[in-house]
């Protein structure tokens, strides 16, 4: 696969000074790539922990190593990846991030999110997946699912079918991802012997992947066969049905998208749920405010539906059947429909009137649209507990970042996870303050738009973002509505295993209200 375009006709793009660390570069003098500061090898900055490449303990603290890079060298750092793999440039300045993403174009190039997974899938004749593709093939797959996965109104159609569940198969899948992420992270910093012959770690990786895909493929193939035999309108179709019926997608495409939704949900959304529960459990005042907000939103939604049901029943009782006369006596129903068109103008179902009172746990799209504090809590958790360490790019033209020239095709890691805890960008950055995200709060202040990018940016933004946000909203709604949540152990921390995963006891106490 062609990773990057020719640099013969490269364009120079310059950034402004960095507000985070280091001395500002001259706006007129562009320094060479060789002058970018940084350690000569990936392990030099570790000091006594020089064994990053070999030591599981050191790899687990990769995030701390990035923080040290920023402190030691400033807003831009050049690191030799070793083993002949060239340099990667780490940037810690939101203005540099702006410049990197401004150069994206229609098809941003990235380093594969998981090279081991990419190699396994290609070895098995599978689609590598969005996170491991570049160029035209990535663009074809991404554009095919854009409308289905990225529009908020489209994702809301699947909300009623999502619920909390627990079984042994899910526990087994979670254990698989714990081991798989650990192996992935260790292979990332080692010489890639597995590309030339089967190493013990690679064999273990393949065995784990074989088991997961064998079981997951059986479920997906069974679901696809069932869906192919049903006739549904587009409004009635579930997510998998819409994928199957898209002519741009073949069976391999559909399978890898569904597999990715399942695997990414376990590896990213599940840890984020743990981080959110920890913050909510550790901040009783915020938890009480959340519960009040959820109950108010649910009660408001229930009151509106009760009023609507009463109006319809009175009109029908008067005429015994739904006639034009009945329809002429339903002003509140007409008002509800009008308001629904305003809130959800495209692709949103209007549910039938329930035949019995709503239970408190019913969380509708209307309820979710009235939860600003819960959304602020989730946003603050993404800031305090970022799931990734960087947003990577392989620029297709020369850039100037923090006053240094970065040549075409040099991998650049935008380390937004470090920016999100910067004192220069966020007041009291290590404390949980959801109100900093509320528009009408006195605690709110303007943030640099490139200092907080939990789902990435631009065409490469996480395709499952809307589903992840909806999952967190629905699950947290149901939990805070019915339970008082507490965490009676040491604070949860993060360790690096390809992603930043929870470290510590993740047991929570749920006291039913």
C-alpha positions in Angstrom: 0.0 0.0 0.0 1.3 3.4 -0.8 1.7 5.2 2.5 2.4 8.7 1.4 2.6 11.0 -1.6 5.7 12.4 -3.2 7.3 15.3 -1.4 8.6 16.9 -4.6 6.0 19.7 -4.5 5.6 20.0 -0.7 4.0 23.0 0.9 5.1 24.7 4.0 2.6 25.4 6.8 3.7 27.3 9.9 2.3 27.3 13.5 2.4 30.1 16.1 4.2 30.0 19.4 3.4 27.4 22.0 1.5 28.4 25.2 2.3 25.2 27.0 6.1 24.8 27.4 9.4 25.7 26.0 10.6 29.0 24.4 8.7 30.3 21.4 10.4 29.9 18.1 11.0 32.9 15.8 8.2 33.6 13.5 10.6 34.2 10.6 13.3 31.6 11.2 12.5 28.0 10.3 14.9 25.6 11.9 15.8 22.2 10.4 14.4 18.8 11.3 17.7 17.8 12.7 17.5 20.6 15.3 14.2 19.4 16.8 15.1 18.5 20.4 14.7 15.0 21.8 16.5 11.9 23.1 18.7 10.0 20.8 16.9 6.7 21.5 13.4 5.9 22.8 14.7 4.7 26.1 17.2 7.4 27.0 14.8 9.7 28.8 13.7 6.9 31.1 16.8 7.3 33.2 16.7 4.3 35.6 13.8 2.8 33.6 15.9 2.3 30.4 14.2 -1.0 29.7 11.1 0.4 28.0 11.6 -1.8 25.0 11.8 -5.0 27.0 10.1 -4.3 30.3 6.3 -4.7 30.8 6.5 -2.4 33.8 8.1 0.4 31.8 5.7 0.0 28.9 2.7 0.3 31.3 4.0 3.8 32.2 4.3 5.0 28.6 2.0 7.9 29.3 4.3 9.1 32.1 7.2 8.9 29.6 5.3 11.2 27.3 4.7 13.7 30.1 8.5 13.5 30.8 9.2 14.2 27.1 7.2 17.3 27.3 8.8 18.5 30.5 12.3 17.9 29.3 12.2 19.0 25.7 9.2 21.3 25.3 6.3 21.5 22.8 7.9 19.4 20.0 10.1 16.4 20.5 11.8 14.1 17.9 12.2 10.5 19.0 14.2 7.7 17.2 11.9 4.7 17.3 14.9 2.3 16.9 15.4 -0.8 14.9 15.6 1.2 11.7 12.0 2.5 12.0 13.0 6.1 11.7 11.7 9.1 13.7 8.4 10.1 15.2 7.7 13.7 16.1 5.6 14.3 19.3 3.8 17.6 19.5 2.3 19.1 22.7 1.0 22.4 21.4 -2.6 22.9 20.3 -1.5 25.3 17.6 0.7 22.6 16.2 -2.2 20.2 16.4 -4.2 22.7 14.3 -1.5 22.8 11.6 -1.2 19.0 11.5 -5.0 18.5 11.0 -5.3 21.4 8.6 -3.0 19.4 6.3 -5.2 16.3 6.3 -6.9 16.7 3.0 -9.7 14.2 2.1 -7.7 11.1 2.9 -5.5 11.6 6.0 -2.8 9.0 6.4 -2.0 7.4 9.7 0.2 4.8 11.3 -2.0 1.7 11.7 -3.7 1.7 15.1 -2.7 -1.9 15.7 -0.1 -3.3 13.3 -0.4 -6.7 14.8 -4.1 -6.8 14.3 -3.6 -5.4 10.7 -1.1 -8.2 10.0 -3.4 -10.9 11.4 -6.4 -9.8 9.4 -4.5 -9.5 6.2 -3.0 -13.0 6.8 -6.5 -14.4 7.2 -7.9 -12.6 4.1 -10.0 -10.2 6.2 -10.6 -6.5 5.7 -8.0 -4.7 7.9 -10.6 -2.3 9.2 -10.8 1.5 9.2 -8.1 2.1 11.8 -5.6 0.1 9.8 -6.3 1.4 6.3 -5.1 4.4 4.3 -5.8 5.9 0.9 -8.7 5.0 -1.5 -9.7 1.8 0.3 -10.1 3.7 3.6 -12.1 6.4 1.9 -14.4 3.9 0.2 -15.2 2.2 3.5 -15.5 5.4 5.6 -17.8 7.2 3.1 -20.0 4.1 3.0 -20.7 4.2 6.7 -20.6 8.0 7.3 -24.3 8.6 7.1 -25.2 5.4 9.1 -22.8 6.0 12.0 -21.9 9.6 12.4 -25.3 11.5 12.3 -26.8 11.9 15.8 -30.3 11.5 14.5 -29.4 8.2 12.8 -27.8 6.7 15.9 -30.8 7.6 18.1 -32.9 5.2 16.1 -31.0 2.3 17.7 -31.2 3.6 21.2 -34.3 1.7 22.5 -32.7 -1.7 21.7 -29.6 -1.1 23.8 -29.6 -2.4 27.3 -27.3 -3.5 30.1 -26.4 -7.2 30.0 -23.9 -9.6 31.6 -23.0 -13.1 30.8 -20.1 -15.5 30.7 -19.4 -15.0 27.0 -19.0 -11.3 27.6 -16.6 -11.9 30.5 -14.6 -14.2 28.3 -14.4 -11.6 25.6 -13.2 -9.0 28.1 -10.4 -11.3 29.3 -9.4 -11.8 25.7 -9.0 -8.1 25.2 -7.0 -7.6 28.4 -4.4 -10.2 27.2 -4.5 -9.0 23.6 -3.9 -5.4 24.5 -1.0 -6.3 26.7 0.7 -8.3 23.9 0.0 -5.5 21.4 1.7 -2.9 23.6 4.8 -5.1 24.1 5.2 -5.9 20.4 4.9 -2.1 19.6 8.1 -1.3 21.3 10.1 -4.4 20.3 11.9 -5.2 17.1 9.1 -6.7 14.8 10.5 -10.2 14.6 7.0 -11.4 14.2 6.9 -10.0 10.7 9.7 -12.4 9.6 8.9 -15.5 11.7 6.4 -16.7 14.3 7.7 -15.6 17.7 6.1 -17.0 20.9 4.2 -13.8 21.5 2.9 -13.7 18.0 1.8 -17.3 18.2 -0.1 -16.5 21.4 -1.6 -13.4 19.7 -2.8 -15.5 16.7 -4.3 -18.1 19.0 -6.3 -15.4 20.9 -7.4 -13.7 17.7 -8.5 -17.1 16.1 -10.7 -17.9 19.1 -12.3 -14.4 19.2 -13.0 -14.2 15.5 -14.2 -17.8 15.3 -16.9 -17.2 17.9 -17.7 -13.6 16.8 -18.1 -14.6 13.2 -20.6 -17.4 14.0 -22.8 -14.8 15.8 -22.5 -12.2 13.0 -23.1 -14.7 10.2 -26.2 -16.0 12.0 -27.5 -12.5 12.4 -26.8 -11.5 8.8 -28.6 -14.5 7.5 -31.7 -13.7 9.6 -31.7 -10.1 8.5 -31.4 -11.0 4.8 -34.6 -12.9 5.1 -36.7 -10.0 6.4 -38.3 -7.1 4.6 -38.0 -3.8 6.4 -38.4 -0.1 5.5 -35.3 2.0 6.0 -36.9 3.5 9.1 -37.4 0.0 10.6 -33.9 -1.3 9.9 -31.4 -1.9 12.7 -27.8 -1.0 12.2 -26.7 -4.3 10.7 -29.6 -4.3 8.3 -28.6 -0.9 7.0 -25.0 -2.1 6.4 -26.2 -5.2 4.6 -28.4 -3.2 2.3 -25.7 -0.7 1.3 -24.5 -1.6 -2.2 -21.0 -0.1 -1.6 -20.3 -2.7 1.1 -19.4 -6.3 0.5 -19.7 -9.1 3.0 -16.1 -8.7 4.3 -16.8 -5.0 4.8 -20.0 -5.6 6.8 -18.3 -8.3 8.9 -15.3 -6.2 9.9 -17.5 -3.2 10.7 -19.7 -5.3 13.0 -16.7 -7.0 14.6 -15.0 -3.6 15.1 -18.2 -2.2 16.8 -18.2 -5.2 19.2 -14.4 -5.2 19.9 -14.1 -1.4 20.2 -17.0 -1.3 22.6 -15.2 -3.7 24.9 -11.8 -2.1 24.5 -12.8 1.6 24.7 -16.4 2.2 25.9 -16.2 -0.3 28.7 -13.1 1.4 30.3 -14.7 4.8 29.8 -17.7 3.5 31.7 -15.4 2.5 34.6 -13.8 5.9 34.6 -17.1 7.6 34.6 -18.4 5.5 37.5 -15.3 6.2 39.4 -15.7 10.0 39.0 -19.4 9.8 39.9 -18.8 7.6 42.9 -16.0 9.8 44.1 -18.0 13.0 43.9 -21.2 12.6 45.8 -22.4 16.2 45.1 -22.1 15.6 41.4 -23.8 12.3 41.7 -26.8 13.8 43.5 -27.1 16.5 40.9 -26.9 13.9 38.1 -29.7 11.9 39.7 -31.9 15.0 40.1 -31.3 15.9 36.4 -32.1 12.4 35.1 -35.3 12.1 37.2 -36.4 15.6 36.1 -35.9 14.7 32.5 -37.7 11.4 32.8 -40.6 12.9 34.7 -40.9 15.7 32.1 -41.0 13.1 29.3 -43.5 10.9 31.2 -45.7 13.9 32.0 -45.8 14.9 28.3 -46.7 11.3 27.2 -49.4 11.0 29.9 -51.0 14.2 28.8 -50.8 13.1 25.2 -52.4 9.7 26.0 -55.1 11.4 28.0 -55.9 13.7 25.1 -56.1 10.9 22.6 -58.2 8.7 24.9 -60.8 11.5 25.5 -61.1 12.2 21.8 -61.5 8.5 20.9 -64.0 7.9 23.7 -66.1 10.7 22.4 -66.2 9.3 18.8 -65.5 5.6 19.4 -62.9 5.5 16.5 -60.2 7.6 15.1 -62.0 9.9 12.6 -61.1 13.2 11.1 -63.2 14.7 13.9 -61.0 13.0 16.5 -57.8 14.3 14.7 -59.2 17.8 14.8 -59.4 17.7 18.6 -55.7 16.8 19.3 -53.9 20.1 19.7 -51.3 18.7 22.1 -50.5 15.8 19.8 -50.0 18.3 17.0 -47.7 20.4 19.2 -45.7 17.3 20.1 -45.2 16.3 16.5 -44.2 19.9 15.7 -41.7 19.9 18.5 -40.3 16.5 17.4 -39.8 17.8 13.9 -37.8 20.7 15.4 -35.6 18.5 17.7 -35.1 15.6 15.3 -35.6 16.9 11.8 -34.1 13.9 9.9 -34.5 10.1 10.2 -36.0 10.0 13.7 -38.8 7.6 14.5 -41.9 8.9 16.3 -42.9 6.0 18.7 -46.4 4.8 19.2 -48.2 5.9 22.3 -47.5 3.4 25.1 -50.4 1.3 26.4 -49.2 1.6 30.0 -47.3 4.1 32.1 -43.6 4.5 31.5 -41.3 3.0 34.0 -38.7 5.3 35.5 -35.8 3.4 33.8 -37.1 4.2 30.3 -34.6 6.5 28.7 -35.8 8.0 25.4 -34.0 10.3 23.0 -36.0 13.2 24.4 -34.7 12.4 27.9 -31.1 12.3 26.6 -31.5 15.7 25.0 -32.2 17.2 28.4 -29.1 16.0 30.3 -26.4 18.8 30.1 -24.8 18.0 33.4 -24.4 14.3 32.6 -22.9 15.2 29.2 -20.5 17.5 31.1 -19.5 14.7 33.5 -18.7 12.4 30.6 -16.7 15.1 28.9 -14.7 15.9 32.0 -14.0 12.1 32.4 -12.7 12.0 28.9 -10.4 14.9 29.9 -9.1 13.3 33.1 -9.0 9.7 31.8 -8.2 9.8 28.1 -8.4 6.4 26.5 -5.7 7.0 23.9 -2.2 8.5 24.1 -2.1 10.3 20.8 -3.7 11.1 17.5 -1.3 10.1 14.8 -0.8 11.4 11.3 1.6 10.9 8.4 1.5 14.3 6.8 1.4 14.4 3.0 3.3 17.7 2.8 6.1 19.5 4.6 5.0 21.3 7.8 6.5 23.8 10.1 5.7 23.0 13.7 6.9 25.1 16.6 9.3 26.7 14.2 10.9 23.5 13.0 10.5 21.9 9.5 8.9 18.5 9.6 9.4 16.6 6.2 6.7 14.9 4.3 5.8 11.4 5.5 7.4 11.8 9.0 5.0 10.3 11.5 3.6 12.9 13.9 1.9 12.1 17.2 -0.4 14.8 18.5 -0.3 14.1 22.3 -3.6 15.6 23.3 -3.7 13.4 26.4 -0.9 15.6 27.8 -2.6 18.8 26.7 -5.8 17.9 28.5 -4.1 18.0 31.9 -2.0 21.1 31.2 -2.2 23.9 33.8 -1.6 26.4 30.9 -4.8 25.3 29.2 -7.1 24.1 32.1 -7.6 25.6 35.5 -7.0 23.1 38.3 -6.5 20.4 35.6 -6.3 17.4 37.9 -9.7 18.0 39.6 -13.1 16.7 38.5 -15.0 19.8 37.5 -17.9 19.1 35.1 -19.2 22.6 35.4 -16.2 23.8 33.3 -18.1 22.5 30.3 -21.6 24.0 31.0 -22.5 27.0 28.9 -24.3 28.9 31.6 -21.8 28.1 34.4 -19.5 30.7 36.0 -16.8 28.0 36.0 -16.8 27.8 32.2 -14.0 29.4 30.2 -13.0 29.3 26.6 -10.7 26.4 25.7 -8.4 26.1 22.7 -10.4 24.0 20.2 -7.4 21.6 19.7 -6.7 21.0 23.4 -9.6 18.5 23.8 -10.0 15.9 21.1 -11.1 12.6 22.8 -12.4 11.2 19.5 -9.8 12.5 17.1 -10.4 15.1 14.5 -11.6 15.5 10.9 -12.2 12.7 8.5 -10.3 10.3 10.8 -12.6 11.0 13.8 -13.7 7.9 15.6 -16.5 6.4 13.5 -18.2 4.9 16.6 -18.3 8.2 18.5 -22.1 8.6 18.5 -22.6 5.0 19.6 -20.0 5.4 22.4 -21.6 8.6 23.7 -25.1 7.1 23.6 -24.0 4.0 25.4 -22.5 6.0 28.2 -25.5 8.3 28.5 -28.0 5.4 28.6 -26.1 3.2 31.1 -25.2 6.0 33.4 -28.8 7.3 33.4 -30.1 4.0 34.4 -27.5 3.5 37.1 -27.7 6.9 38.8 -31.5 6.8 38.6 -31.7 3.5 40.6 -28.6 3.3 42.7 -26.3 5.2 45.0 -22.8 4.4 43.6 -19.7 4.3 45.7 -16.1 3.2 45.3 -14.4 2.0 48.5 -10.9 1.3 47.3 -7.8 3.3 46.2 -8.3 5.7 43.3 -8.3 4.1 39.9 -5.2 5.0 37.8 -4.3 4.2 34.2 -1.7 1.9 32.6 -0.7 1.7 28.9 -1.7 -1.4 27.0 -2.1 0.0 23.5 -4.9 2.1 25.1 -4.9 3.7 28.6 -6.8 1.0 30.6 -7.9 1.1 34.3 -5.4 0.0 37.0 -6.6 -0.8 40.5 -9.8 -2.2 41.9 -12.8 -1.6 39.7 -15.4 -2.9 42.1 -18.2 -0.5 42.8 -20.9 -0.7 45.4 -24.5 -0.1 44.1 -27.0 0.7 46.8 -30.6 0.5 45.5 -32.6 3.6 46.1 
